Amino acid sequence: MARAAEREHITPPAVSKRIAELESELGVVLFERQRTGIRTTAAGDALAAEVRDVFHALERMQGKLSEYANGQRGQVGILSAPSGLVGPLPEHLKAFMQAHPLVSLRLDERHSEEVVRGVAEGEADIGIFAHHIIPQVHAVAEGLTVIPYQTLRLMLLTPKDHPLSERREVAFVEAAEYAFVGLSEASAVGVLIHKITAERGLTLKSRIQVTGFEPLRRMVQAGLGVGILPEHCAYPYSEAMGLSCVPLVDSWAQYQDDICTRAPETLAFSARLTLEHLLRAASPLRERTELASIISG
């Protein structure tokens, strides 16, 4: 409440008064008051979603009116899974920002499921997430447009003195015979590994589980086991950390990231520009007619 008052340059009691007046006018309770603070009710969450739509509509209006100007101004929200951030995305965004200096980008890292939910709920315009989690978020993703973005290869990360470190490639079933540093199922890579392990009837020798790519690299460096990461999360760090990256030969080790967005034709103009740029950067040979079809809906 205090932060909201500070942002709007009014006093906290004024914020409380406006909330009370709004609740009275709507005839619903928007916030639950507790000793530790307040939190939104279901009605409050519904109102927040509607308000976001109003702001998006206003931004679309502004975008359409400014299409005829020399430059485009706007703010685009992007949510990305960790694998998206360490691939070519930074270079793609740099090129976009150089071409569109009046557009600002807000980029947040989330797990893949949270990315899809965030875009569906209007928290961001564009999301980058692991393709294989779609069955888990099918109900949420059903109303979204999902487009292939990039394919990464999963690698086995090992200490330099590990028996598999000199291999040119390795199968997952061989790697599973050694001590393993696991990723939690909050991670899309962790979800995939748990799924494949169950399907193959394997039991990983995992005595330690981490929640992110950096902790996994450190645990492998410390000699606590081998781990699996997308290539862009492994190769750039391997030499400095004294690690080896061995490609996995399994077909499922081709790891795909997708882009998701609400109906592209409903996006603000700046968000549509960003989406088109990312799709073209990821696939330079993509036909202009295909891009136009995606963007126009």
C-alpha positions, 0 to 999 in steps of 0.5 A: 500500500505504501509503495502504491501511494509513493508511486502515485504521489498520494498518501496511503490513507488516500489509497485505502479510501479509493479502494474502499470507494471502488469496492463500494461502487462495485459491490465486491471485496477486492482485497483481504485485509490481514495483519501481515498485509493485504492480498487480492481476492478472486474478484480483485484478480478478475478486475486486475485482468480487465484493467490490463486489457484496458491498458493494452487497448489504450496502448494499441490505440496509441501505437496505431496513431503513431505508425505514421510517425518517423519512429515507434514508441512503446514498452514491450514485456517479455518473459523467458525461460533460462534456456531462452536467455542464454541462446541468441536472444540477447543478440536478437534484442540488441539488433531490435533496440538499435533499429527501434530506439524509441521502444523499451523492453522489460525482460524477466526470467521465469520457469517455462510454466510461469512464462506461459501463465504470465503471457496468458494473464496479460503480465507480458506480451511475449514469452519464450518457453520450453516446447515440451511443457505444453501438455502441462499448461494445455488449458492455459496455452489453449488461447495463445499463439505458439510459434517455434523459436529455436532448437538447442542441443542438450549436453552432458556436463562432466568434470575433466577427469570423468570417464565420459569427459573424452567421449565425442557423444554419449547416450543418456542411459550410459550417463545414468550409471554415474552420480548425477546432479539433478535439476528440480521439476520447477525447471523445464529441463528437470521436467524433461529428465524426470520424464525420460528417466521414468519412461526408460525405467531408470533410477538416477544416482542423484544425491543432490538437486538444484534449481538453476543452471549456475548451481548445477555447473558449480556442483559438477565442477565440485565433482558431485556428479554429472549434469545435463544442460542446453548447449548455450548454458554449458559450452561458454562456461566449460573451459573456465570452469574446467568442465567437459561438454559431451553431446547427448545422442538421444532424439529427445536431446534436441531441445526446442524453445517456442514463442507464445503470445496472445492473439498477435493482432491484439498486441500493441504495435511495438510488441508486434514489431518485437515479435516479428523481429524475433521470428525473423532473427531466429529463422532468416529464411522464413517467408515474409508471407508467413510472418505477415500471416502470423502477425496479422493473425 
